[in-house]
Every structure is written in C-alpha cells, then in structure tokens.
Amino acid sequence: MDGVLPRAPTGRPRLAAVGAILILCLVGAPLMSLFPLGVWDVSRALTMSDAGLGMFLLTPVVTGVILLMVWLATRWLEGFGVEHALTCAVLVTGTAMTVPVVVAFLAPEATPLSGGVTVNIAFLTGAITTLGLGAAMVTAWLPGRHRPGALPALVLICALLAILPVLSEELRRYTAAEGSRDLLMEYGRPIAVLDHPGWTLAAAHRTHQGLRLTYRGADGSPLYVVTWNDAAVAEGIASGCEYPGVWCRDLDGVLIVHHSDGYPSELRVHLDDGSIVSLVPDTGTPADPTSTIHHLRPESPGEREVLAEGITSRSWR
C-alpha cells in the first residue's frame, strides 16, 4: 500500500501534497465544522416552530452538503497528487462533522481557548485533523515498499476523539477546583474546619447560609460543613425548627435537626469564637454524624492558605 504522499525523485510533488493537506486540515476542516453548528441552530428553530416538514426536507440538504464537501476536498487533494485522496477527504470531512457533536454532548468542557464554543470547535477540528493526517504523512518517509497509507490518520483521529470526553472531565475538575480555591481565599469571615483524619477537604461553595465546605471520606461519601453568615446567625441556631415536618432536639450543646425520614439531617453547634456551624451528611445517608461534630473547630491563623492548596482536581473524583 502506498503512503498519502506521492513517490517522486524530487521533493516538489511531495511538498505540494504536504501543503495541500495542511491547508485542508488547518483551513478547510475548521470551516466545515461550522456546518453542523448551523444545522443544529436551524433544526432547533424548526422544532420550536413545529415545522415537521422542514425537518424532513433538511435531511437530504445536509446529506448533499456533506457529499459536496467530500467531493471538493477530494478534488483539491487529487490536484496536488495526494494518494488516497478520497479516503483523506472522508476522514477530514467526517472529523469536521463529528467534533461538534462530541463536544456538544460528550465533552462540553473541552474548551482550551477562551473564544467561545464555536472557536474551540474550529480549533479542535483543525488540530485533530492536522495531527491525524500528519501521522499519515510521516509514514510516507518510512523505509520499505509497503506503507499503511491513511490508516495511521484513521487510528489517531479515532483515538483523539475518544480522548476528548476524558479531557473535558479533567478540565471541569480543574476549573471547579480553581473556583473553590478562589472562593475559599476570598471569603471574608472566619470559617470552621473539620479536623478529622477520615475526612479530606474537597470543595467550597457559597450558599444562602454562608460558606459550605465539602469533605469526602475514604469511600468518597460527602459531608458538608457550613459556616453561617451574619444574616443566618441573626436568625438563631434554632432557625427552621418551627417548620412542619422538622423537629429539633438538643444533645449536650449540639442541636440535632430531624426531618420526616427520622435520620439526623443536620447538626448545629456554637464554636468557641461564637460562630454557628452546621454539619450536614449527604442526602439519604443513614449514617449518624454525631461522633464527627466534636471535630469541628475555628480555623487557625494562616490555615486558610493550606486548606486552599489542598483542594485539587483529584478531590473531585
């Protein structure tokens, strides 16, 4: 099997073929990737307007445009002597049609650039097709008579498309960890921490009550520590106990809040600095957190930075 680049005694034909492939990957493929986005907008508009016939007519139009893109790409590559021009054109066009779908449904956080979804889809399409066809071009310089042709491009493109969801998840975790660290450092009130070897700080969120720290146990189960803000403290530690279906009881200075399921849904306590802190187990968890409430304490001077540094993307697994 021949490679994607032509065999020639001089470098000119090969250089022309390389240039044609790069232009198709870096310019043509990103432009093609905009087509699925346009189709999505049109189909959504037709759906909202109950234009069922329009959706039916859209299918052959989309098919025709895709076939036209394949034909134009093939003619372009053939004009510069590229071997397996049709296969390469199908790979580039197929990748340009697939990347927007993968990003939209499986990898929404795969946005390495800051220019929005459209810019990132065009960038990822160009990068993936260039790497794929680049792998096929590299094999053209391998010694020997038999070469894999466009097969390396197919393998690498499929691998990169499969990696996109994994990359998206890692970016989501990294972004979430960064947000938690920033929120923790910017919070202007003293906070309570859970000083227990079985629980590790994983995240921070702002709630209507104050700052909620999420801790995770060895099995990944969450436990929430909420440091009340001034408005919540003003309502008193028994706030909400008067609601229907809620009953509270005091146990050695710890207010235990129960809901209709019977299990403690929240434990509240006054710390030595006068703050009110809630310890909340995960919803539906029957575990009794009363033994953990005594491990709550006010943060130490300079401890906030250490807590923030401990929040990493691994905490979100």
N, C-alpha and C positions, 0 to 999 in steps of 0.2 A: 504494500500500500504506500502511495506517495504521501509526502507531507503537504501542508497547506500552501507552502511556498514553491514556486516553480523551480525545476532544476535548470540551471543555465551556467555557461562557462564564465560569465561576467556577473558582477553584483547588481547591475542596473535593474534587471527584471525583478530580482528579489527585493530590492529597495523600494521599487514602485508598489509591489504587492504588500510589503510591510506598511507603507504609507496609506494605502487604500484600506487595509484592515484597521489601522489605528483611527483613521478618520471616521470609519463606520462605527467603531466602538465608542469613541470619545464625543462624537457629534451626533451621528445618526441614532444610536441607541438611546441616549437621553431624550432626544426629540420624540422617538417612538414611545417612550414610557409615558409621555403626556397624554397619549391617546386613551389608555384605559381610564385615566382620571376624568377626561372629558366624557367618556361613555358612562361612567358612574354618575356624574352630575346630570347628564341627560336622562338616564334611566330613573334616577330618583325624582326628577321633575315630572316625568311621565307617570310614575307611580302615584305621586301626590295629586296629580290631576285626573287620576282614574282613566288614563288613556291606554287601555289594554291593547288596542290595535297598533298604537305607536310602538309598544314594546315588541310586538310580533314583527313589525317591519324593521325594527332596529337590528335584529339578529343577522339578516343577510347583509346589511350595510356594514356591520362590524366585521363579519367574515370577509367581505370583499376588500375592505381597507387593509386587513391583516395580510391577505394574499398579495395585495398590491405592494405592501412594504417588503414582503419577502422577494417579490419579483424585482423590485428596484434595487434591493440590496444585492441580489444575485447578479444582475447585470453590471452593477458597479464593480463587484469583485472580479467578475469574468473579464471586464475591460482592462484590468491590471494583471491578468494572468494568474489569479489566485486559484489553486487547486481546491477541489471540493467546495466550490463557491456556493452551491445550493445548500449544502449542509451547514456551512458557516453562517449563511444568511438566515437559515431557520433558527440556528442557535441564538444569534443576536436578537432576532425579532421575538423569539419565544421568551428570552430572558427579559426583554423590554416589556412584554405583556405580563410576565409572572412577578417581577419585583414589586410593582404597585399592589398586587393582590396580597403577596406575602407580608409586605409592610403594613397594609391596612388591617389585615385580620390576624396575623401571627406575630408580627414584630413592630408594634406601634411605637416603641421607644427607640427603634434603630434610626436615630437621627443624629449622626455625627456632626452635622453642620447646624448653624443657628438660623438658617434662612427659611424655615418652614418645611412642611411635609413635601411639597412639590419639588423644592430644591434638593432635598435629601433623596427623594426617589430618583431624580435625574442623576444625582451624583453616584448613588449606589449602583444604578444600572450601568453607567459608564465604567465604574471601577470593576464590577463583576465581569462584564463582557471583555474589557481590556485584559484582565488577568486570565480569563479563560482562553481567549484567542491568543494571548501572549504565550501561554503554555503550549499551545499547538504550534506556534511559530518556532519556539525554542527547539522542539523536536525535529524541525527541518534541518538543523545543523548537526544532528546526531549522526555518527558514522554508521555505515551499513546501508543495505539496499532497501530493507523493509522498515517503514516508519508508520506510526499509529494514525497518521492523518489528523482528523478533527476529534478523535476520541479523547485526547487529554483535555480539550476545551469542554467537552460534554461532562466529563468526570469532575473537573474543577468547578464548573458553573453549578452543577447539582450540589456539590459539597458546600459552596459558598451560600447558596440559597437555603440549605439546611442549617447553616450556622447562624443565619440572620435572627431567628427566634431566640437562640441562646444569647446572642449579642444584645438583643433587645432587653431580655430579662436582666442581664448583668448591668446594663445602663440604667434600668429602672431602679435596681437596688442601690447603685452608686448615687443616683440623683436623690433617692429617698434618704440615704444615709447623710449626704451633704446637707439636705434640708433639716434633718433632725439636729445635726451638729450646730448649724447656724441658729436654729430656734432655741436650743439649749443655752447657747452663749449670749443670745440677745434678750433672754427673759430677765426682766428687771427686778424680780422678787427672789428672796431666798427660797430654796426648794428642799424637799425631803428626798432622801435616797434610801434604797433598800440595801442594807449591809448584811447580805446573806450569801454564803458561798455557793448555794444551789441555784442562784438566780443571777443572770447577766443582763446588763442594760442593752437594749436593742434599738430603741427608737424613742422619739419625743414628739408630742403633738399638743397643739393648743386646743382647749375645749372651753365651753362656757363657764366651767367651774374654775379653770386655771390651767396649769401645765400638767399634762399626763405623760408619765414615763412608762414605757413598755419594757418589762423584764421577761426573759424567757428561761425556762428551766432546761434541764438536761434533755428532756424529751421534746423540747420545742414548744411546750404549752406556755401561753402568755399569762402574765399577771400585771395589772395596771396600778401604778401609784400616782394619785392625783393630788397635787399641792394646790389648795384652794386659793383663789384670788381674793382681793378685798371685798368685792361685792358678795361673793359666796360666804365669806367669813361673817359678814354682817348679818346674814340670814340665820346664822347659828348652826351648830353641829347637828341639830335635830331637824334640819330643813328637809321637807318632803315626807317626814314620818306621818304627817296627817293625811296623806293621800290614800284613797281607797285601795285596798289590796296590799298595802305596805304596813308593816309593823316593826317596831324597833325595840331593842332591849339593851340595857347597859350591863356589861360584864367586866368588872374590875377596871373601870375607866375607859373601856372600849365600847363604842356604840355599834351594835350589830344590826344591820338593816336586812330585813327579810321581805321577799315578795311571795307571790302565791305558790311558788314551787317549793317553798319551805327551806331551801338551802340558803345560807348567808350570801346575799348578792353584793354586799358592800360592808366594809369595816371602816369606821371612822375613829380618829383619835386626835387629841391635842398633844402636840410635841412641846418640848421644854421651851422653845422660843415663842410659843403662843400660836403657832400656825396650826391649821386644821388639815389633816391628810386623810385621804381615802385609799383603802386597799381593795381593789376590785378584781375578783377572779374572772376568767373567761366565761362568757355566756354558756350556760348549760353544763358547766363543770361542777360536779357534786363535791369536789374537794373542799375541805374546811380550812380557810386560810388563817384561822385564829392563832396558830402557832407562829405565823410569819409576821404578824403585826408588830411584835415587840422588836423586830429587827429594823424598824423604821427609825431614822434619826435625821436631824438637820444636816445639811451639807457643811463640810469643813472649809475653812479659808483656802482658796486655791484649788479646791477639789473639782470645781466646775470644768476646768480645762481637761483634767484627767478623764472625767466622765465623757466629755465630748470626743476626745481622742479614741475612747473605747468603742464608739459607735462606728462600725464599718459595714460594708456591703454584705459581709458574711453574717452579720446579725439578722439580716432579713431573710435568711434561708429558712 
